[in-house]
Amino acid sequence: MPNTEKKEIMVWDKSMGNFARLGEVPIRNLNQDYYINRSSIHYTKYKKEDVVKWFTDPEANEKNLRNASIYLYEVSPHYRRLINYFAKLHTMAYIIEPYKLDQSKKIDTAKLKETYIKICNYIDKMNLKHEAVKILTTCFREDVFYGYVYETTDSYYIRKMPPDYCKINRIEDGCFLYQFDFSYFTSHKEDLESFGEEFIEKYELYKTHRSMRWQSLSSKRTFCLKVNEDINFPMPPFIGVFAGIFDIDDYKGLQKARTEIGNYKILSLKIPMEDGDYKMEQEDALMYYNNLLKVLPENIGAFLTPMDVEDHDFQKSGNVDIDNVGDATKTFWNDAGVCSLIFGGDKQTSATLSVSIKSDEQMVFALMNQFGRNINRLLKQIDGRYKFKIQFLDVTYYNQQETYKSYLNAAQASLPTTTMACAALGVAPIDMMNMNFLEDDILHIKEKFEPLKTSYTQSSGEAGAPTQEEKGEQLSDAGENTRDHNSNQEY
């Protein structure tokens, strides 16, 4: 029977200085005994008192805090939404611009354009919108993303390395680099081949020289980001909300218990007495008691007693019902420094919400600047007379329309922001060039299509000026009130 097993093709990538796997990176072989006999993944359930204790020495408890953050990300919908909010806030809008272009010398425009298109295609191959979200999610959850790059002529993949076996040890060109603990493969030998040639070679070196347990990886392949750049050890950015998550669960449990107690009833059957003697035989009293138990629902109990029974209410005095779960949830968002209105909290002013989001955006922009430096470090290694760099624009899904309009107005004033306007709309540089060529040179859309007749293109009519909403501008609180009540309507 012929061997139909798929063979992995290996190619020599000179720019990376090592073997690169073509198109795919194997993660696991499910036919191996290791995976067949392997037990399911189990998360440790953490206690609030343990997590709070780790706060006192976060450097010594780096692993515990990271694993606690991963656990809370899996079990807490509030924490998951918080992490995903920051990880997916940026639109990944970017432009490619010349780097160190000496205009005092004659520039080969044809070569410059050729190189520009080459770099645009290279960045497009990275699939940043997909890779970046995975990286940023790890960063906001664990503080540090340790990555290893695999690429071929038409594919690009950044593998997340096991954080327990990685340590940042130096900075190159403003970017963090790390060492890897090769003892990892002592207990994960089945994964060694999927990591590639560099790991195989350095693991063999470690087996020969045990002092080579921690080794640096090729800087051409490492990709490392850290949210808390001012702290020299990993610490999840939002550890301040860990206690709040436990408080929400605690209050939910208390609220459930209070509801159950509030719905529970108990009936007391008083046996009549006269002059210290029962007026009813014990057998008769038990008969009526047992008959009652047969018809009582589960949340109602009964008992026999010769004494008067008084009820005691454990509910809070007054008519105010305090929502402890809601208060704990608000405290969680306040501890995170994020406006709860984004996630369906109480109504606040639009101005307050806008300011809160802008503060959140600054945190993301800082990390994206670091992301850009890592990519530019890799771009510098590409041979060529002309160099280019990537610049991530300060565009989020909340300021996208505002930023686009700003770039467009600047372009209409002859400033070089056309590519920025396209990027703000979500159009990558290479897509901008390709679509422009297709529409102008192939389909001749601008010559064949006539503008639709609107209030902008008509010189007369009763259309009036466009509203703020039509222009993509945000209404103030007063404007929203005017719109809701038609205060400007004339009759």
N, C-alpha and C positions, 0 to 999 in steps of 0.2 A: 504494500500500500504506500503510495507516495507521501512524502512528508509535506503536509500543507501548512505547517506552523509558520506564522508570519515572522520573517526575519527583519531585524532592525537594521536600517541602513546607516552607516557612519560616514561622515564627511569631515574633512580637515578644514577648519575655519582658521585662516591665518591671522585674522584680526583678533581672535580670541586666544590664539596660541595653544589650542587644545582641541580635542575631539568634541564635536557637537552632534547631538542626536537629531536626526531629520524628522521634523514635524511633530514628534510625540516624545513625551518623557514618561516612562512607565512608573507608576506609583506603587503598585503591588501586584503580585502574582497570586490570584485567588486559588490556584491549584496546589500551591505549596502547603505542606503539612502545617506550617506555622499559622497560616490564616484559617485553615480548616479547623484546627483545634483551639484557636484563639478565642478567649472569652470576650463577651461584649464590653464596650467601654462603660465604665461607671464613674460618676462624678462624686467627689467627696462633698457631703453636706456640711457646710461651715456654720459655726455658731457665732453669734454676734460678739460675745465676750472674747473669743479667740481673735477675731478680726480686729477688734479695738485694741487688743494687746499688741498686735503686730504693728500698729501705727506708731508705737513708741520707738521702734527700731526698724524702720522700713528697709534699710540696706541689708540687714541680717535676715530679714524675712521677705526678700525679693521674690523668691519662688512661690511662697505661700500667698502673697498678695496678688501675684499674677494669676495663679490658679483660682483664687477666689473671684477675681474679676471675670475670668472665663466662665466660671460656674454661674455667677450672677447674670452674665450675658445670656446664658442658656435658659435660666429659670425665671428671670424677672423681665416682664414686658416693658416696664418703665426704663430699666437700665439698657435694654436692647434698643429701645427707641432713642434714648439719649445718644448712644454710640453711633447708631445709624444716621441720626440727624446730622452729626458733625462729619461723618465719613462721606455722606452723599450730598453735602451742602454745596460743594464747588461743582461747576459745570464742566470742569476740565478744559475750559477754553484756553487756547494757546496760539502763539504766533512763532514763526521762525525768522530770526533776524540776523544780519551779518555780524560777525565777531572779529574785531581788530581789522577792519577793512581800511587799508591805506589808500585814500582817494588822491593823495599827492602823486601816486604812481599810475601808470596806464593800467586800466582794468580790462581784462578780457571778458567782455559782457557775455559772450556765448558760454565761456567756461563757468562764469559765475552763476548763470542761469542753470546750467547743467548740474552744478554742485548743489544749488538750492533745491532743485527737484529731487536729487538723490537723497538729501537730508530729509526732505518732507516725506518721501516714501519710506525712509528708515524709521522716522517717528511714527508714521501711520502703521507700520508693521508692529509696533509695540502694543497697539490696542490699549491706549492709556485709559480710556473710559472704563474699561473692564479691569485692567490690572491695578489701576490706582485706587479704585473703591476697595478692593481686597486689602491693599496695603494700608490705606487710611483706617479701615475698620480695625485692623490689628494694632495700629499705632494708638488710636484712642481707647482701645480696650486694654492693651498691655504696655503702652508707652513706646516700645521699640519693635520695629519690624526688621528681622534679619532675613535678607533675601539672597538668592543665588540665581544668576542669569543663565538661561539656556536660549541660544538663538541659532538660526540657520538663515539662508538667503530669503526665506519667505515666512518664517515663524519666529515668535518671541514669547518667552515664558519666564516669569520670575517666581521661583519656588520659595515658599516660606520654610525657613530652617527651624528645627526644634529649639525654642528659646532657652530651654534649660541647659543646652550644650553650647551656647554662644556667649561671648563677652566682647564688648567694645574695647579695643585696645589702642586705637590711634585715629588720627584725622588726616585725610589726604585731600588737598584742594577744597578744604572747608566741609568735607563729607566724612561721616563716621565709617570706619572700617572695623572689622571684628575678627576674632579668632574662633576656631571651632574645636570642640573637645572630641577627638577621634575615638575615645573610649565608647562613644555612642554605638559604634558598629560592633562592639563586643557582644551586646545584647540585641542588636538589630542587623545581623549579618545578611539577612534576606533582603535588606534595603540597599546594601552597598552598591550593587551594580546600577541601580536606578539613579544614583547620585552622579555617576560619571567618572571619567578617567582621573581627574585631579584627586578625588576622594579615595579612589582605589590605590593610587600611588602613595598618597600620604598616610593612608591607614597601614599599608605595608611598612612604611617607615616607622610608624608608631609601634607596630608589633616588634620591630627590631630594636628600637630605642624607646623605652617607656618614658623617657624624659621628654619626648616629642608628643605628649598627649594633647597639648594646645598648640595648634598651628594656624598661621594666617593663610587665608585663601587668596587667590589671584584678585588683585584690585580691579581687574578688567571685568570680573564677574560678580563681585559683591555689590549689594544694594542695601543700604541700611538707613533707616529714618528713625528719629527719636523726637517725641513731642516735647518733653522736658529737657531741653538742651542745657539748661543751667544746673542740672543735677547729674552727677557722674555715675549714677546707678539707675537701673530701670525702676520706675514707680508709676503705676497706672494713674493717668491724669485725673480721674474722678474718684479716687479713694475716699474723698470727703463725703460721698453719698452712700457709701456702703452701709453705714449704721442706719441711715434713713430707709434703705430698702428693707432691712430687718424690722424696723419700726412699723412699716406698712403691713408686713405679714403679721406682726404681733397684734396690731389693732384690728386687722381683719379677723383674727382668731377670737379676740375679745368681743368684737361686734357679733360674731356668729354665736358665741356662747351666751351673750346677753339676749340675743333674739330667741334662742332656744329656751332660756330660763323664762323669758317673758311670755312664751307660748305654753309653758308647762303649768298645769293645774293639779291640785291635790284636794281630795274630798276626805273629810273626817267624819266617821260614823260614831256618834256619842251614844254609849250604852246608858240607858236611863237608870238612875239609882234612887233609892229612898231609904233614909236612915242607915246609910252605909251598906246596903244590900242591893245587888243587881235586881232589876225588875224584869229582866229577860234572861232566859237560859243561855248558856254559852253556845249550845248547839244551834239555837235559833239565830243568835247574833252572827255566828260564822256562816250560816246558810244565806242570810241576807247579804253578808259581806262578799261571799263567793259569787252570788248571783250578780252583784254589782260589777265585780271585776270582769265578768264575761262580756259585758256590754260597753265597758270603758275603752276609749281609744288609747293609743300608745302614750300620748303626751299627757294623760291624766291618770294620777295615782289615787290610792285610797288606803285608809288604815283605820283600825278600831282604837278607841280610847275612852276611858271613863271621865276624862277631864275636858274642860273647855279649851279650845284651840284658838290662838290668835295668829293672824298672818303678819308677816314682816316683809316689807317691800325694800329691795336692794337697789331700786332705780334711783337716779340722781333726783334731788329735790327740784321743784320748779317745772315749768313747761318747756324749757329749752332743751332740745335734744342735740347734744354736741356730736358733730361728725368727726370722730377722731381719725378715721381712715382718710377722709378728705384733707384734714389738717396735716396728716403725715405725708400725704402725696404732695401738697403744696410745699411743705418743708423740703422734700426731696428735690423738687425743681429749684427751689431757692438755694439749696446747698450746691447744686450743680451750676448755678449762675445763669440759668436759662429761663426765659419767660414761659410760664406754664400755659399761656394762651396759645402757644404754637401747638401744644398737644391737647387742646380742648379744655383748658382751664377756665377760670372765671373771666368774664368780660373785662377788658382793660381798654385804655385809650389806644388808638392806632399809633399815636406818637411814641408811647411807651414801648409798644411792641416793636416799632421800627428801630428805636435806639437799642433795644435788647438784641435784635438780630444783627445789627451792625457790629456790636461787641463780639458776638459769636463768630461773625465773618472774619474778624481780625485774627482770631485764633487759627482759623483754617488757612488764611492767607500766609501766615508765618510758616506753617508746615508745608504749604505748596511751594514756597520759595526754596525750602530745603529739598523738596522733591525735584525742583528744576535744577538745582546745583548738582544733584546726583546724575541726572540725565546729561547735563552739559559736561560733566567729568568723563562720561562715556563717549560723548560726541568729539571731544578733543583728541581721542585716540584714533579717530578716523583720518586716514591720510588724505591729503589734498591741499592745493594751493590756497583755497579760500575756506574759511571756517564760518560756521553758523552756530547759533545757540538758540535754545528754546526759552520762551518767556511765558509763564502762566499768568493770564490776566486775572484781575481781581473781580471775577464774575461768579455770582452764586445764583441759584434759582429764585432768590428773593429780589435781587437787584438787576436781573438780566435785562429787562426792558429799559430801565433807567440807564444802565451802562451802554447798551446798544445805541440809544438815542444820543448819548453824549459823544460816542465815537462817530456816529453818522453826521451830527452837526459839525464836528471838527473836520471831517472829510469834505463836507460841503464848503468849508472855509479854506480848502486847499491844504489842510494838514495831512500828514501821511498816516492816516488811521483807517483806511479802507479795509485792510486785512484784519484789523482789530474789530471793526464792526461785523465782519463776516464771522470771526471767531466768537464774538459775543452771541451771535445767533446759533452757535453750535456747529458751524461749518469749518472743518479742518482746512489748513492751507492747501494741501494737495487736492482736496475735494473742491475747493474754491477755484483753483486753476482748471481742473478737469471739467467742472460744470460750466465755467465761463467759456472755455473752448468749445464745448458741446453746444451751448446755447447760441454763441455768436458766430462761430466759424462753420458749424455743421448744420444746425437747425435754423439759424438766422431768426431767432425768436423776436429779438428787439425790432427787427425790420417788419415782421409780419403781424405782430400783435399790436393792437391799439389799446391805449389806456382805457379802463372802464370809466364811464361818466359818473363822477362823484361831486360832492360839494367843493372838492379841491380843483377839479378840472372845469367846472362850470363858472362862467363869469356872472351869471344872474340866477335868480331863484330864491327860494325861501329856506335853504338848508341851514343857514346860520353857521356860527363858529363851532368847531368840534368840541365836545365836552372833554373834561380831564380824563375820564375813563377811556374815551376813544383814542386819546393821545397816549394812553398807557401810563398816566400819572396817577399817583395815589391820592384819594380824597382825604381831606382832614376830617376830624370829628364833626366840626360844624358843617362841612360840605355834605357828609353822609346824612346828617339830620335834615338839611335842606332838601336833599334828594328824596329821602323817605317821606317827607311831608309835603313835597311839591310846593315849597315856599316861594319859588321863583315863577310859578305858573300864573299867567295873566288870563283873566276871564272877561 
